[in-house]
Amino acid sequence: MARVLALSSSASSLLSRPEPAKTHHHQLLLHGDFGGRRRHHRRPNSPPSPPVKKTKPFGLTQIPLLSAPRFGVRAQTQGDYAPAPSGDAADSDGAEEAFTWTSVILPFLFPALGGLLFGYDIGATSGASISLQSAELSGTTWFNLSAVQLGLVVSGSLYGALAGSIIAYPIADILGRRRELITAAALYVVGGLITGYAPDLLVLIIGRLLYGIGIGLAMHGGPLYIAETCPSQIRGTLISLKELFIVLGILLGYLVGSVEISAVGGWRYMYGFSAPIAVLMGIGMWSLPPSPRWLLLRAVQGKGSLEEYREKAIHALGKLRGRPAGDEVSEGQIDDTLISLKAAIAEQEQEASFWEMFEGASLKAFIIGGGLVLFQQITGQPSVLYYAASILQSAGFSAASDAARVSVVIGIFKLLMTGIAVLKVDNLGRRPLLIGGVSGIVLSLFLLAAYYKFLGGFPLVAVGALLLYVGSYQVSFGPISWLVVSEIFPLRTRGRGISLAVLTNFGSNAFVTFAFSPLKELLGPDNLFLIFGAVALLSLLFVLFYVPETKGLSLEEIEAKILK
């Protein structure tokens, strides 16, 4: 793997700093960010240094300063760590971290189950709310729920998710990504079982709240763990694939609901089915190592023995990449990364303060990431998703069976369009998908407004607009917002920054969901969708002028080149 690479401009300020004491692992001093560049330092007239095992910082992609290469990702057998040449990536200025596909699957799969369980709750609740209110099928004496009581049941997990994102803010960097996801899995299990066995409404709502706290932690820790442990060249693909798991969860919830809808007490099975999936998630996360980046951050913050955290990080990276114990490649990468991290925060406080989130690079990152997840919700996504059935019925699909069939078609369409985003995000980049998708959202919302104003005799316009909205959302705001959020924050404030973004997401979701019905009655659906269309147009301008392209950049290069 190439050792001598061009110095990044962000590293030039570090050249005047004293060179740290070298061990046999520190033959080369790493300047700048985690994706930093190296130069040999050798005293004049000294004999040449012996050959050094060639390594590169883990999860990083070396790139030219002015343009990102087209990466050629190659699945490799264990022990083969040479990068795959492809186009510009094959030259002396660009290199990729090699990995085995088998080693990537599990560190992605188990965090992604947290997203699947979030989607499952959305799908299962649609059937459970019907079963719970049925005098014949609820199996309870308290089936006659008021609108407020039903709202608490349906939205209990949303309130819990809000609470979970608030809880994550102070404790996420203390627990670490792995333990946060284990805690989320435990809350999923407890919440699902309490909900499934609830003897009365109060216990049911408590179970929903606990499940929702698990959602908040999982939606915070999942993108973090995946982004910090996967190779840079497939980071976009994997985090976008997590959105696909949310859609799969929604479809699974619909499927379980359709099977159990005619059973007495079917709502109990719908909610309880999540527990075994959560157990699998918890066991899987227990078997995975902590994030090496988090371990190194704790080390340089003085939270324990530097050597102990270093050894843990080496072991974690080796396990994540499927390398044997004591592997020199992992050891070299961790040592290089540790030098880089120590240099990057040498003149900063040891731990990020609360107000640092609203200053400098962290504030810029929050404007970008928080703005994306805010526009993700206030462009009508919760309304179109949660009220799709009523929109379809008002468009002429009055029979429940017709609405149900079209809802299934929409669900499958969501899955297909998310698949397109997964396949293209690391080729096309984040901005092209966002710009194209948000443009489609703008058009679809104005079409819905036009349908309710003067195209009421053409129900296919409403259905087509819904499909356009769903498809556009699934290639843009759906997966790309969470991808950018997971990679845009500086390492020092990444945990707290993502928790604020999750809080912004669920908070705006709750606001739009609960404001939709009264606003619809006050303004009418035509004016409401017109307002959503105008907001979507603003979001398109936000993407055009504020959201950067992060394709091909390591997390540390994003911090050095985009945020500063």
Secondary structure as the mmCIF struct_conf table of DSSP 4:
data_model
#
loop_
_struct_conf.conf_type_id
_struct_conf.id
_struct_conf.beg_label_comp_id
_struct_conf.beg_label_asym_id
_struct_conf.beg_label_seq_id
_struct_conf.end_label_comp_id
_struct_conf.end_label_asym_id
_struct_conf.end_label_seq_id
HELX_LH_PP_P HELX_LH_PP_P1 ALA A 6 SER A 8
HELX_RH_3T_P HELX_RH_3T_P1 SER A 9 LEU A 14
TURN_TY1_P TURN_TY1_P1 LEU A 15 SER A 16
BEND BEND1 ARG A 17 ARG A 17
HELX_LH_PP_P HELX_LH_PP_P2 PRO A 18 LYS A 22
TURN_TY1_P TURN_TY1_P2 HIS A 24 HIS A 25
BEND BEND2 GLN A 27 LEU A 28
STRN STRN1 LEU A 29 HIS A 31
BEND BEND3 GLY A 32 ASP A 33
TURN_TY1_P TURN_TY1_P3 PHE A 34 GLY A 35
STRN STRN2 ARG A 37 ARG A 39
TURN_TY1_P TURN_TY1_P4 PRO A 44 ASN A 45
HELX_LH_PP_P HELX_LH_PP_P3 SER A 46 PRO A 51
TURN_TY1_P TURN_TY1_P5 PHE A 58 GLY A 59
STRN STRN3 GLN A 62 GLN A 62
BEND BEND4 LEU A 65 LEU A 66
TURN_TY1_P TURN_TY1_P6 GLN A 78 GLY A 79
HELX_LH_PP_P HELX_LH_PP_P4 ALA A 82 PRO A 85
HELX_RH_3T_P HELX_RH_3T_P2 GLY A 87 ALA A 90
BEND BEND5 ASP A 91 ASP A 91
TURN_TY1_P TURN_TY1_P7 SER A 92 ASP A 93
STRN STRN4 ALA A 95 ALA A 95
HELX_RH_AL_P HELX_RH_AL_P1 TRP A 101 LEU A 132
TURN_TY1_P TURN_TY1_P8 GLN A 133 GLN A 133
TURN_TY1_P TURN_TY1_P9 ALA A 135 LEU A 137
BEND BEND6 SER A 138 SER A 138
BEND BEND7 THR A 140 THR A 141
HELX_RH_AL_P HELX_RH_AL_P2 ALA A 147 LEU A 175
HELX_RH_AL_P HELX_RH_AL_P3 ARG A 177 GLY A 196
TURN_TY1_P TURN_TY1_P10 TYR A 197 TYR A 197
BEND BEND8 PRO A 199 ASP A 200
HELX_RH_AL_P HELX_RH_AL_P4 LEU A 201 THR A 229
BEND BEND9 CYS A 230 CYS A 230
HELX_RH_3T_P HELX_RH_3T_P3 SER A 232 ILE A 234
HELX_RH_AL_P HELX_RH_AL_P5 ARG A 235 GLU A 260
TURN_TY1_P TURN_TY1_P11 ILE A 261 SER A 262
BEND BEND10 ALA A 263 ALA A 263
TURN_TY1_P TURN_TY1_P12 VAL A 264 GLY A 265
HELX_RH_AL_P HELX_RH_AL_P6 GLY A 266 GLY A 272
TURN_TY1_P TURN_TY1_P13 PHE A 273 PHE A 273
HELX_RH_AL_P HELX_RH_AL_P7 SER A 274 SER A 287
BEND BEND11 LEU A 288 LEU A 288
HELX_LH_PP_P HELX_LH_PP_P5 PRO A 289 SER A 291
HELX_RH_AL_P HELX_RH_AL_P8 PRO A 292 VAL A 300
TURN_TY1_P TURN_TY1_P14 GLN A 301 GLY A 302
BEND BEND12 LYS A 303 GLY A 304
HELX_RH_AL_P HELX_RH_AL_P9 LEU A 306 LEU A 320
TURN_TY1_P TURN_TY1_P15 ARG A 321 GLY A 322
HELX_LH_PP_P HELX_LH_PP_P6 ARG A 323 PRO A 324
TURN_TY1_P TURN_TY1_P16 ALA A 325 GLY A 326
HELX_RH_AL_P HELX_RH_AL_P10 GLU A 328 ALA A 344
TURN_TY1_P TURN_TY1_P17 ILE A 345 GLU A 347
BEND BEND13 GLN A 348 GLN A 348
BEND BEND14 GLN A 350 GLU A 351
TURN_TY1_P TURN_TY1_P18 PHE A 354 PHE A 354
HELX_RH_3T_P HELX_RH_3T_P4 TRP A 355 PHE A 358
BEND BEND15 GLU A 359 GLU A 359
HELX_RH_AL_P HELX_RH_AL_P11 GLY A 360 ILE A 378
TURN_TY1_P TURN_TY1_P19 THR A 379 THR A 379
BEND BEND16 GLY A 380 GLY A 380
HELX_RH_AL_P HELX_RH_AL_P12 GLN A 381 TYR A 386
TURN_TY1_P TURN_TY1_P20 TYR A 387 TYR A 387
HELX_RH_AL_P HELX_RH_AL_P13 ALA A 388 SER A 394
TURN_TY1_P TURN_TY1_P21 ALA A 395 GLY A 396
BEND BEND17 ALA A 399 ALA A 399
HELX_RH_AL_P HELX_RH_AL_P14 ALA A 400 LEU A 428
HELX_RH_AL_P HELX_RH_AL_P15 ARG A 430 PHE A 454
TURN_TY1_P TURN_TY1_P22 GLY A 456 GLY A 457
HELX_RH_AL_P HELX_RH_AL_P16 PRO A 459 GLN A 474
TURN_TY1_P TURN_TY1_P23 VAL A 475 SER A 476
HELX_RH_AL_P HELX_RH_AL_P17 PHE A 477 ILE A 488
BEND BEND18 PHE A 489 PHE A 489
HELX_RH_3T_P HELX_RH_3T_P5 LEU A 491 THR A 493
HELX_RH_AL_P HELX_RH_AL_P18 ARG A 494 LEU A 523
HELX_RH_AL_P HELX_RH_AL_P19 PRO A 525 TYR A 546
HELX_LH_PP_P HELX_LH_PP_P7 VAL A 547 GLU A 549
TURN_TY1_P TURN_TY1_P24 LYS A 551 GLY A 552
HELX_RH_AL_P HELX_RH_AL_P20 LEU A 555 LYS A 561
TURN_TY1_P TURN_TY1_P25 ILE A 562 ILE A 562
#
